[in-house]
Amino acid sequence: MPRPKEFDPDKVLEVARSIFWKNGFEATSTEDLRVAMGIGRQSFYDTFGSKRQIFVEVLRKYSSDGIQECIATLRAEKSPLAALERLLLSFSKETPEKRARGCMGVAAMCELGVGDLEIAEVGKSSTATLESILEGLIREAKAEGEVRASVRERAAARQLNATILGMKVLAKGGASAEALRDIALSAIDGLRMMDNTVQNKRSK
């Protein structure tokens, strides 16, 4: 009978994620990964197949977790525009260590996304999901008079997603929390209904 695995697959995948997140895919050797995960060669290949298979699995989980975190942040506000503002500002409130670490998803797309269709698909799926969520909130904000009627929901959602990606890259490059906050607030102000228009709508 085969010997039972002496490790928790979920825990060793967390270790793998940390290694990939720190070093990237190419700079992480299979042996370095296996040693960090603390498992034998045969168990490594029997359970996970290859370095690339682990990377794809870890990246999918990272992307899924990131979307869930965004949803949780958005749900913390009743107002749709306030929810969008809270989400963008959340990236400026991360610790300096987390900002410097950057986004694993962005790094993966820059390193492998063009040449690896499977990894590119992870990025496309994550982008499509987030843009759909943002588009829905912008539509709600328009209905409540928080956003200008002239705003095109899909285009604005894509712009906000691009702003988020840009903030992540800038954060890794050393941008200050103040700079990221300015970017977040400026993006939201670009959607906001003029104060007097909002006041007129609310007074009806």
Sequence and secondary structure as in RCSB ss.txt:
>XXXX:A:sequence
MPRPKEFDPDKVLEVARSIFWKNGFEATSTEDLRVAMGIGRQSFYDTFGSKRQIFVEVLRKYSSDGIQECIATLR
AEKSPLAALERLLLSFSKETPEKRARGCMGVAAMCELGVGDLEIAEVGKSSTATLESILEGLIREAKAEGEVRAS
VRERAAARQLNATILGMKVLAKGGASAEALRDIALSAIDGLRMMDNTVQNKRSK
>XXXX:A:secstr
     SS HHHHHHHHHHHHHHH STTS HHHHHHHHT  HHHHHHHH  HHHHHHHHHHHHHHHHHHHHHHHHT
T SSHHHHHHHHHHHTTSS HHHHHH  HHHHHIIIIITT HHHHHHHHHHHHHHHHHHHHHHHHHHHTTSB TT
  HHHHHHHHHHHHHHHHHHHHTT  HHHHHHHHHHHHHTTB  HHHHHHHHH 
